Amino acid sequence: MQRSTFLRRTGGLALSAALALGACAQAAEPALSPADARQQDLDVLYRSLVQYHPDLFANTPEADFLARKAEIEARLAGESDVDFSLDLQSLAALAGDSHTQVSLNAVADQVRFYPMVLTWYDGHWYLTTAEQAHGDLLGSEVTAVNGHSMEAVLESFSALLSADNPVKLRRQYRQSCNVADLYEYAGLVPEGGDLELTLAGGPVLAVEPVDAAALGSVSLARLSDQITVSPATAATEDFYWSAPLNDVTYYIQYNTCREDPELPMETFAAQVQTDLDAGDYSRVLLDLRNNGGGSDGVIWPLLAVLRQEMDDGAQLVGLIGETTFSSAVINAVELQEMGAVLVGEPASGSVDHFGSVGSFALPNSGVQVGVSTKYIDLGTLLDADAGRGVESLEPDVTVPQTMADTLAGRDTAVEWLLDHPEQLEQRAYPDAPLTRGRFVGLLYEAAGSSAPSEAAGFGDLLGVEWYLPAVNWAAEAGVTGGTADGTFAAARPLTWQEAAVFLVRTADALGLEPEAVRTAPLPDGLTAGAWDPDALARAWRWGLLPEDAGSSAGITRAQGAAMADRLQALL
């Protein structure tokens, strides 16, 4: 495995640990009026977003940012500290970036709350915390807030909460659903008004706001208090831990992309290796459902162990959920790159995303700001990401946690896995771009998957890819010599010229002498810029290339599979 190479390639892209942006830490001018102090903070915020964010206007035009800034400037003198902080938050939210956001911590003691909590389970919102007097309503589905559907509420909150996908927005709302000032700012509740929750079946629960100091004295009933048992896989405060679930299933919980100072990852990985060697496990579960990120490189000693276990025949399954975010999403996609299957629910983290967060405090209000400083495009690094982009990471097999299982102390996804020991398959993305790594993997399978005798030594490979044996075989068989710079470029989309060369060289390596099945001339799209016209002509004549080869749309995974099938049919 080539951990250091990969870390150099990513450049620590997903580190969520705050980086101080010193240029923003300006000393406040003592003579400023309150309005001028706010103006200065607003200017510093906007200037810093423009300066440090890699593409601030990717989702919202600059004109909209400036218009929003002008709206804020028009009311600086008359609004509360909380509303000013929310103004700043709404400006940052225009970035459409889950990592770029403004914190309300500086005004936390002035914020008002509704003594209730809503939680999302399996497509529905439920009341999970309420005042003791309303404890009998816990577990009721909430269908509307002050007459607004839950979809409309989320849409209103999207102007305030930083999110680049719907799952993150939902999670952000869940974490702030009791903040009264947010509802008022969004125009959903009149100032100082009650929050009216419409429950399934018709009842309406009115919840009065309380200030921060009084919230702690409110007697609350929580649905979680009704749960008397917990599953063996319940989240813990540990950085990571592991244990067998039965004779054939080994479980690892990875809760933060940080290294435990009392249990280094190298030591933990060695412990896992010892456990796996002592057992006969057909499946290993790696649980990322509680992991909100950190540094994506921490897990690599463990991935090396799991790769070996996969090579010995075990299936690796990654578990993801709403909490899975940032570096944990990168690790989840790396699991797919290894050939693992993801099970659970959509993650709040997007596959490609802005990240590597820098932080600073505004000079007068002390409001804390986080801003992304890099764009993490996993599609340039991993075949598993090809064609996905900025969207919530979806599991290959969706198994949502249900309310009924939660109340019964059951882990829905894990119990499903224990009940389904069969080999699981990754979700198909037939229209995704076909990469060099995937095509070589398909050709390797078509050729019989004979074990290569040595590694190819391409420095840009991670060392854990599912197609790594295929690349080694292809290099040994003369199917590929890599690119001009000595790398393999596994994640780069395959060209028709490369497809033809790989097909013909594989046929030659297998000693095949296919008969011509086509007499029609090469399509114009194939001949333009060809650097190996003989390979193109042979692959075309043998029928290994599809009739529409050369189209400008690029090669899809489905087309790659079809070409590999045609080659296999010649054997």
C-alpha positions as CSV (number, residue, x, y, z in Angstrom):
1,M,0.0,0.0,0.0
2,Q,1.2,3.5,-0.9
3,R,-0.2,5.6,1.9
4,S,2.3,8.4,1.7
5,T,1.8,8.7,-2.1
6,F,-1.9,9.1,-1.7
7,L,-1.6,11.7,1.0
8,R,0.7,13.7,-1.2
9,R,-1.9,13.5,-4.0
10,T,-4.8,14.6,-1.8
11,G,-2.6,17.2,-0.1
12,G,-4.5,16.7,3.1
13,L,-7.6,18.0,1.3
14,A,-10.2,16.8,3.8
15,L,-8.7,18.0,7.0
16,S,-11.5,19.6,8.9
17,A,-9.3,20.8,11.7
18,A,-9.4,24.6,11.7
19,L,-6.6,26.5,10.1
20,A,-6.1,30.0,11.4
21,L,-6.6,32.6,8.7
22,G,-4.5,35.3,10.2
23,A,-5.4,38.0,7.7
24,C,-8.8,38.2,9.2
25,A,-7.8,38.6,12.8
26,Q,-7.8,42.4,12.8
27,A,-7.9,44.5,15.9
28,A,-11.1,46.4,16.5
29,E,-11.0,50.2,16.3
30,P,-12.1,51.4,19.7
31,A,-13.9,54.5,18.5
32,L,-16.3,52.6,16.2
33,S,-20.0,53.1,16.7
34,P,-22.1,49.9,17.1
35,A,-23.3,50.2,13.5
36,D,-19.8,50.9,12.2
37,A,-18.5,47.9,14.1
38,R,-21.1,45.7,12.5
39,Q,-20.2,47.2,9.1
40,Q,-16.6,46.3,9.7
41,D,-17.4,42.8,10.6
42,L,-19.7,42.4,7.6
43,D,-16.9,43.7,5.3
44,V,-14.3,41.4,6.9
45,L,-16.6,38.4,6.4
46,Y,-17.4,39.1,2.8
47,R,-13.8,40.0,1.9
48,S,-12.5,36.8,3.6
49,L,-15.0,34.6,1.9
50,V,-13.9,36.1,-1.5
51,Q,-10.3,35.8,-0.6
52,Y,-10.1,32.3,0.9
53,H,-12.9,30.3,-0.7
54,P,-11.7,28.5,-3.9
55,D,-14.9,29.2,-5.8
56,L,-17.3,31.3,-3.7
57,F,-19.7,32.0,-6.6
58,A,-20.0,28.4,-7.8
59,N,-23.6,28.1,-6.6
60,T,-24.7,31.7,-6.2
61,P,-23.8,34.6,-8.5
62,E,-21.7,37.4,-7.1
63,A,-24.6,39.9,-7.7
64,D,-26.8,37.9,-5.3
65,F,-24.1,38.0,-2.6
66,L,-23.8,41.8,-3.0
67,A,-27.5,42.2,-3.0
68,R,-27.8,40.2,0.3
69,K,-24.9,42.2,1.8
70,A,-26.7,45.5,0.9
71,E,-29.9,44.2,2.6
72,I,-27.9,43.6,5.7
73,E,-26.2,47.0,5.6
74,A,-29.6,48.7,5.5
75,R,-30.6,47.4,9.0
76,L,-27.3,47.3,10.9
77,A,-28.2,50.0,13.4
78,G,-31.5,48.6,14.5
79,E,-31.3,44.9,14.8
80,S,-30.3,42.6,17.7
81,D,-27.0,40.9,18.0
82,V,-28.7,37.6,17.3
83,D,-30.3,38.9,14.1
84,F,-27.0,40.4,13.0
85,S,-25.4,37.0,13.5
86,L,-28.1,35.4,11.5
87,D,-27.6,38.0,8.8
88,L,-24.0,36.9,8.6
89,Q,-25.0,33.3,8.6
90,S,-27.4,33.8,5.7
91,L,-24.6,35.5,3.7
92,A,-22.2,32.5,4.2
93,A,-25.0,30.1,3.4
94,L,-25.2,31.5,-0.1
95,A,-22.0,29.7,-0.9
96,G,-24.0,26.4,-0.9
97,D,-21.0,24.8,0.9
98,S,-21.5,22.6,4.0
99,H,-18.1,23.6,5.4
100,T,-18.5,27.4,5.0
101,Q,-20.6,28.7,7.8
102,V,-21.0,31.2,10.7
103,S,-21.4,30.1,14.3
104,L,-24.0,31.5,16.7
105,N,-21.8,30.7,19.7
106,A,-20.9,34.4,20.3
107,V,-24.6,35.1,21.0
108,A,-25.6,31.8,22.5
109,D,-26.7,33.3,25.8
110,Q,-29.2,35.6,23.8
111,V,-30.7,32.9,21.7
112,R,-34.2,31.6,22.6
113,F,-35.3,28.0,22.3
114,Y,-38.4,25.9,22.0
115,P,-38.2,23.0,24.5
116,M,-38.7,20.3,22.0
117,V,-36.6,18.2,19.5
118,L,-37.6,16.7,16.1
119,T,-35.8,13.7,14.7
120,W,-35.9,12.1,11.2
121,Y,-36.5,8.4,10.9
122,D,-37.2,6.5,7.6
123,G,-38.7,9.5,5.7
124,H,-40.7,11.1,8.5
125,W,-40.2,13.7,11.3
126,Y,-41.0,12.7,14.8
127,L,-41.4,14.5,18.1
128,T,-38.6,13.0,20.3
129,T,-38.3,15.6,23.1
130,A,-41.0,17.7,24.7
131,E,-42.1,19.2,28.0
132,Q,-43.1,16.6,30.6
133,A,-46.7,17.7,30.3
134,H,-46.7,16.5,26.7
135,G,-44.7,13.4,27.2
136,D,-47.6,11.3,25.9
137,L,-47.1,12.8,22.5
138,L,-43.5,11.6,22.1
139,G,-43.1,9.5,19.0
140,S,-45.8,11.3,17.1
141,E,-45.1,12.2,13.5
142,V,-44.9,15.9,12.9
143,T,-46.3,16.9,9.5
144,A,-46.3,20.7,9.6
145,V,-44.9,23.7,11.6
146,N,-47.2,26.7,12.0
147,G,-49.2,25.6,9.0
148,H,-46.1,25.1,6.8
149,S,-45.3,21.6,5.5
150,M,-42.0,20.1,6.7
151,E,-40.7,20.4,3.1
152,A,-41.5,24.2,3.1
153,V,-39.8,24.6,6.5
154,L,-36.6,23.0,5.2
155,E,-36.8,25.2,2.2
156,S,-37.1,28.3,4.4
157,F,-34.2,27.2,6.6
158,S,-32.0,26.6,3.5
159,A,-31.4,30.4,3.3
160,L,-29.8,30.2,6.8
161,L,-28.1,26.8,7.0
162,S,-25.0,26.0,5.0
163,A,-25.6,22.8,3.0
164,D,-24.6,21.4,-0.4
165,N,-27.1,18.6,-0.5
166,P,-30.6,17.9,0.9
167,V,-29.4,15.3,3.5
168,K,-27.0,17.9,5.0
169,L,-29.8,20.5,5.1
170,R,-32.0,18.0,6.9
171,R,-29.3,17.2,9.4
172,Q,-28.6,20.9,10.0
173,Y,-32.3,21.5,10.6
174,R,-32.5,18.6,13.0
175,Q,-29.6,20.1,15.0
176,S,-31.2,23.5,15.2
177,C,-34.9,22.7,15.1
178,N,-35.5,24.1,18.6
179,V,-33.9,27.5,18.0
180,A,-36.8,30.0,18.1
181,D,-34.8,32.9,16.5
182,L,-34.3,30.8,13.3
183,Y,-38.0,30.4,12.8
184,E,-38.7,34.1,13.4
185,Y,-35.9,35.1,11.1
186,A,-37.2,32.8,8.4
187,G,-40.7,34.3,8.7
188,L,-42.3,31.1,9.9
189,V,-43.3,32.3,13.3
190,P,-44.2,35.8,14.5
191,E,-41.7,37.4,16.9
192,G,-42.1,35.8,20.4
193,G,-44.8,33.5,19.0
194,D,-45.5,29.8,19.8
195,L,-44.2,27.0,17.6
196,E,-47.3,25.1,16.5
197,L,-46.5,21.5,15.6
198,T,-49.2,19.6,13.6
199,L,-49.1,16.0,14.5
200,A,-50.3,13.1,12.4
201,G,-54.0,12.6,13.0
202,G,-54.8,16.3,13.5
203,P,-53.7,17.5,17.0
204,V,-51.6,20.7,17.2
205,L,-49.0,21.1,19.9
206,A,-48.2,24.8,20.8
207,V,-44.7,25.2,22.2
208,E,-43.7,28.5,23.9
209,P,-40.2,29.9,23.5
210,V,-37.8,30.2,26.5
211,D,-34.5,32.0,26.8
212,A,-31.2,30.2,27.0
213,A,-30.9,30.6,30.8
214,A,-34.4,29.2,31.4
215,L,-34.1,26.2,29.1
216,G,-32.0,24.2,31.6
217,S,-34.8,24.4,34.2
218,V,-37.5,23.1,31.9
219,S,-38.6,19.6,32.8
220,L,-38.3,17.5,29.6
221,A,-39.5,14.1,28.5
222,R,-37.3,12.3,26.0
223,L,-38.2,9.4,23.8
224,S,-34.7,8.0,24.3
225,D,-35.6,7.5,28.0
226,Q,-38.1,4.9,26.9
227,I,-35.5,2.8,25.3
228,T,-34.4,0.2,27.9
229,V,-31.9,-1.8,25.7
230,S,-29.2,-0.8,23.3
231,P,-27.8,-2.8,20.4
232,A,-24.3,-4.2,20.6
233,T,-23.4,-1.7,17.9
234,A,-24.6,1.4,19.7
235,A,-22.4,4.5,19.2
236,T,-19.8,5.1,21.9
237,E,-17.4,7.9,22.8
238,D,-14.4,5.8,21.7
239,F,-12.5,7.0,18.7
240,Y,-12.7,3.4,17.3
241,W,-13.3,-0.1,18.6
242,S,-14.0,-3.6,17.3
243,A,-15.6,-6.9,18.3
244,P,-17.0,-10.0,16.6
245,L,-20.8,-10.0,16.3
246,N,-20.9,-13.7,15.6
247,D,-18.7,-16.5,14.3
248,V,-18.7,-15.1,10.8
249,T,-19.1,-11.3,11.2
250,Y,-16.5,-8.9,12.6
251,Y,-17.5,-5.4,13.5
252,I,-15.4,-2.2,13.6
253,Q,-16.9,1.2,14.7
254,Y,-14.9,4.2,13.4
255,N,-16.4,7.3,15.0
256,T,-13.9,10.1,14.2
257,C,-11.2,10.6,11.6
258,R,-8.7,11.4,14.4
259,E,-6.1,9.3,16.1
260,D,-6.7,8.2,19.6
261,P,-3.6,9.4,21.6
262,E,-4.0,6.4,23.9
263,L,-4.5,3.9,21.0
264,P,-2.6,4.8,17.8
265,M,-4.3,3.6,14.6
266,E,-1.2,1.4,13.9
267,T,-1.8,-0.4,17.2
268,F,-5.5,-0.7,16.7
269,A,-5.0,-2.0,13.2
270,A,-2.6,-4.6,14.5
271,Q,-5.2,-5.7,17.1
272,V,-7.8,-6.0,14.4
273,Q,-5.4,-8.1,12.4
274,T,-4.8,-10.4,15.3
275,D,-8.6,-10.8,15.8
276,L,-9.2,-11.6,12.2
277,D,-6.3,-14.1,12.0
278,A,-7.8,-15.9,15.1
279,G,-11.3,-16.2,13.5
280,D,-12.9,-17.4,10.3
281,Y,-14.9,-14.3,9.3
282,S,-16.7,-14.1,6.0
283,R,-17.8,-10.5,6.4
284,V,-16.2,-7.5,8.1
285,L,-18.4,-4.4,8.9
286,L,-16.7,-1.0,9.1
287,D,-19.2,1.5,10.7
288,L,-18.9,5.1,9.6
289,R,-22.4,6.1,10.6
290,N,-21.3,8.2,13.6
291,N,-18.2,9.8,11.9
292,G,-18.4,13.5,11.1
293,G,-14.9,13.8,9.7
294,G,-11.4,14.9,10.7
295,S,-8.4,13.7,8.7
296,D,-9.0,11.1,5.9
297,G,-5.5,9.6,6.2
298,V,-5.9,8.3,9.8
299,I,-7.6,5.1,8.7
300,W,-5.0,3.9,6.2
301,P,-3.3,1.3,8.5
302,L,-6.7,-0.2,9.1
303,L,-7.5,-0.2,5.3
304,A,-4.3,-2.2,4.7
305,V,-5.5,-4.9,7.1
306,L,-8.9,-5.0,5.6
307,R,-7.6,-5.2,2.1
308,Q,-5.7,-8.3,3.1
309,E,-8.8,-9.8,4.6
310,M,-10.7,-9.1,1.4
311,D,-7.9,-10.8,-0.6
312,D,-8.4,-13.8,1.7
313,G,-12.0,-14.0,0.7
314,A,-14.0,-11.9,3.2
315,Q,-16.5,-9.3,2.1
316,L,-16.0,-5.8,3.4
317,V,-19.2,-3.8,4.1
318,G,-19.1,-0.1,5.0
319,L,-22.0,1.4,7.0
320,I,-22.9,5.0,6.3
321,G,-25.7,7.3,7.5
322,E,-26.8,10.9,8.0
323,T,-23.9,11.8,10.3
324,T,-21.2,10.5,7.9
325,F,-19.5,13.7,6.7
326,S,-16.4,15.3,5.3
327,S,-13.3,13.0,5.7
328,A,-15.6,10.1,6.6
329,V,-17.2,10.4,3.2
330,I,-13.8,10.2,1.6
331,N,-13.0,7.1,3.5
332,A,-16.4,5.6,2.5
333,V,-15.7,6.2,-1.2
334,E,-12.2,4.7,-0.6
335,L,-14.0,1.6,0.7
336,Q,-15.9,1.4,-2.6
337,E,-12.6,1.8,-4.5
338,M,-11.5,-1.3,-2.6
339,G,-14.6,-3.2,-3.8
340,A,-16.6,-2.9,-0.5
341,V,-20.3,-2.4,-0.5
342,L,-21.9,0.5,1.4
343,V,-25.1,-0.2,3.4
344,G,-27.3,2.2,5.4
345,E,-28.7,5.6,4.6
346,P,-27.5,8.6,2.5
347,A,-24.7,10.6,4.1
348,S,-24.9,14.3,4.8
349,G,-21.5,14.6,3.2
350,S,-21.2,15.1,-0.6
351,V,-18.9,12.9,-2.7
352,D,-17.1,15.9,-4.1
353,H,-17.1,18.9,-1.9
354,F,-15.4,22.1,-0.6
355,G,-13.4,21.5,2.5
356,S,-10.0,22.0,4.3
357,V,-11.6,24.5,6.6
358,G,-9.9,27.7,7.8
359,S,-11.4,29.6,10.8
360,F,-11.3,33.1,12.1
361,A,-13.2,35.4,14.4
362,L,-14.7,38.7,13.3
363,P,-12.9,41.6,15.0
364,N,-15.8,43.2,16.8
365,S,-18.6,40.7,17.5
366,G,-16.2,37.8,18.0
367,V,-18.5,35.7,15.7
368,Q,-16.6,32.5,14.6
369,V,-16.5,31.8,10.9
370,G,-15.3,28.7,9.0
371,V,-14.5,28.9,5.3
372,S,-13.5,26.2,2.9
373,T,-10.1,26.7,1.3
374,K,-10.0,23.8,-1.2
375,Y,-12.2,21.8,-3.5
376,I,-11.9,18.1,-3.1
377,D,-12.7,16.4,-6.4
378,L,-12.5,12.7,-5.7
379,G,-13.3,12.0,-9.3
380,T,-9.7,12.9,-10.2
381,L,-8.4,10.3,-7.7
382,L,-10.9,7.4,-7.5
383,D,-12.7,5.4,-10.0
384,A,-15.6,4.9,-7.5
385,D,-16.4,8.6,-7.8
386,A,-16.5,8.8,-11.6
387,G,-19.5,10.9,-12.6
388,R,-20.9,11.6,-9.2
389,G,-19.9,15.1,-8.3
390,V,-21.4,17.2,-5.6
391,E,-24.2,15.0,-4.3
392,S,-24.9,13.1,-1.1
393,L,-23.0,9.8,-0.9
394,E,-25.6,7.1,-1.4
395,P,-25.3,3.6,0.0
396,D,-25.2,0.7,-2.4
397,V,-27.9,-1.0,-0.4
398,T,-30.4,1.3,1.4
399,V,-31.5,0.1,4.8
400,P,-32.9,3.0,6.9
401,Q,-33.1,2.9,10.7
402,T,-36.7,2.7,11.6
403,M,-38.5,4.3,14.5
404,A,-39.8,0.8,15.7
405,D,-36.3,-0.6,15.7
406,T,-34.9,2.4,17.6
407,L,-37.5,2.0,20.3
408,A,-36.8,-1.7,20.5
409,G,-33.1,-1.1,20.8
410,R,-32.3,-2.7,17.5
411,D,-29.8,-1.6,14.8
412,T,-31.8,-2.0,11.6
413,A,-28.9,-2.1,9.1
414,V,-26.7,-4.5,11.1
415,E,-29.6,-6.8,11.8
416,W,-30.4,-6.8,8.1
417,L,-26.8,-7.7,7.3
418,L,-26.9,-10.5,9.8
419,D,-30.1,-11.8,8.1
420,H,-28.6,-11.5,4.6
421,P,-25.2,-13.3,4.6
422,E,-25.2,-13.5,0.8
423,Q,-22.6,-11.7,-1.3
424,L,-23.8,-8.1,-1.9
425,E,-23.1,-6.0,-5.0
426,Q,-22.2,-2.4,-5.4
427,R,-24.9,-0.1,-6.9
428,A,-24.6,0.0,-10.7
429,Y,-23.8,3.3,-12.4
430,P,-24.1,2.2,-16.0
431,D,-24.0,5.8,-17.4
432,A,-21.0,6.9,-15.4
433,P,-17.7,7.6,-17.3
434,L,-15.6,4.5,-17.8
435,T,-12.2,4.9,-16.3
436,R,-8.9,3.4,-17.2
437,G,-8.7,1.4,-14.0
438,R,-12.3,0.0,-14.3
439,F,-11.8,-1.1,-17.9
440,V,-8.5,-2.9,-17.2
441,G,-10.4,-4.6,-14.3
442,L,-13.1,-5.7,-16.7
443,L,-10.6,-7.0,-19.2
444,Y,-8.8,-8.9,-16.4
445,E,-12.0,-10.7,-15.4
446,A,-12.7,-11.5,-19.0
447,A,-9.2,-12.9,-19.5
448,G,-9.6,-15.3,-16.6
449,S,-8.1,-13.3,-13.7
450,S,-4.7,-15.1,-13.7
451,A,-2.6,-13.8,-10.8
452,P,0.3,-11.5,-11.8
453,S,3.7,-12.4,-10.5
454,E,4.7,-8.9,-9.4
455,A,3.4,-5.4,-8.8
456,A,3.6,-2.9,-11.7
457,G,4.9,-0.2,-9.5
458,F,2.8,2.7,-10.7
459,G,3.3,5.5,-8.1
460,D,-0.1,7.0,-8.3
461,L,-2.0,3.9,-7.2
462,L,-3.3,3.7,-3.6
463,G,-2.4,0.0,-3.2
464,V,-5.9,-1.1,-2.1
465,E,-8.0,-0.8,-5.3
466,W,-10.2,-3.6,-6.4
467,Y,-8.7,-3.4,-9.8
468,L,-5.0,-3.4,-8.6
469,P,-4.4,-7.0,-9.5
470,A,-5.8,-6.2,-13.0
471,V,-3.4,-3.3,-13.4
472,N,-0.4,-5.5,-12.3
473,W,-1.5,-8.2,-14.8
474,A,-2.0,-5.7,-17.6
475,A,1.5,-4.3,-17.1
476,E,3.0,-7.8,-16.9
477,A,1.1,-8.9,-20.0
478,G,2.0,-5.9,-22.0
479,V,-1.5,-4.6,-22.2
480,T,-0.4,-1.2,-20.7
481,G,2.8,0.6,-20.0
482,G,1.1,3.4,-18.2
483,T,1.0,7.0,-19.2
484,A,3.9,9.1,-20.6
485,D,4.7,10.4,-17.1
486,G,5.0,6.9,-15.6
487,T,1.7,6.8,-13.8
488,F,-1.3,4.7,-14.6
489,A,-4.0,7.4,-14.1
490,A,-6.6,4.9,-13.1
491,A,-9.4,7.5,-12.4
492,R,-9.0,9.2,-15.8
493,P,-11.9,8.6,-18.3
494,L,-10.9,6.1,-20.9
495,T,-10.6,7.3,-24.6
496,W,-11.7,5.2,-27.6
497,Q,-8.1,5.0,-28.7
498,E,-7.0,3.6,-25.3
499,A,-9.9,1.1,-25.3
500,A,-8.9,-0.2,-28.7
501,V,-5.3,-0.6,-27.6
502,F,-6.2,-2.4,-24.4
503,L,-8.5,-4.7,-26.3
504,V,-6.1,-5.6,-29.0
505,R,-3.1,-6.1,-26.6
506,T,-5.3,-8.3,-24.4
507,A,-6.3,-10.4,-27.4
508,D,-2.6,-10.7,-28.4
509,A,-1.6,-11.6,-24.8
510,L,-4.2,-14.4,-24.9
511,G,-3.0,-15.7,-28.3
512,L,-6.4,-14.9,-29.9
513,E,-6.7,-14.6,-33.7
514,P,-10.2,-13.2,-34.2
515,E,-11.8,-13.2,-37.5
516,A,-13.1,-10.0,-39.1
517,V,-16.8,-9.4,-38.6
518,R,-16.9,-5.9,-40.0
519,T,-15.9,-4.5,-43.4
520,A,-17.3,-1.0,-42.9
521,P,-14.8,1.8,-42.6
522,L,-13.9,3.2,-39.2
523,P,-16.2,6.0,-38.0
524,D,-14.8,9.5,-38.4
525,G,-14.9,10.0,-34.6
526,L,-12.3,7.2,-34.2
527,T,-9.8,8.3,-36.9
528,A,-9.5,11.9,-35.8
529,G,-6.3,12.3,-33.8
530,A,-5.6,8.5,-33.6
531,W,-2.1,7.7,-32.4
532,D,-2.4,3.9,-33.0
533,P,-4.6,3.5,-36.1
534,D,-3.7,-0.2,-36.5
535,A,-5.1,-1.0,-33.0
536,L,-8.2,1.0,-33.9
537,A,-8.6,-0.8,-37.2
538,R,-8.2,-4.3,-35.6
539,A,-10.5,-3.7,-32.7
540,W,-13.1,-2.3,-35.1
541,R,-12.7,-5.1,-37.6
542,W,-13.0,-7.8,-34.9
543,G,-16.2,-6.3,-33.5
544,L,-14.8,-5.4,-30.2
545,L,-15.7,-1.8,-30.4
546,P,-19.5,-0.8,-30.5
547,E,-21.1,0.6,-33.6
548,D,-21.3,4.0,-32.1
549,A,-17.6,4.1,-31.1
550,G,-16.0,7.5,-31.5
551,S,-19.0,9.5,-30.2
552,S,-18.1,12.6,-28.4
553,A,-20.2,11.6,-25.4
554,G,-17.4,9.5,-24.0
555,I,-17.4,5.9,-23.0
556,T,-19.8,4.7,-20.3
557,R,-19.4,1.8,-17.8
558,A,-22.1,-0.1,-19.7
559,Q,-20.2,0.2,-22.9
560,G,-17.0,-1.0,-21.2
561,A,-18.8,-4.0,-19.8
562,A,-20.1,-4.8,-23.3
563,M,-16.6,-4.5,-24.9
564,A,-15.2,-6.9,-22.2
565,D,-18.0,-9.3,-22.9
566,R,-17.2,-9.3,-26.6
567,L,-13.6,-10.1,-25.8
568,Q,-14.5,-12.9,-23.5
569,A,-16.8,-14.4,-26.2
570,L,-13.7,-14.9,-28.3
571,L,-12.1,-17.2,-25.7
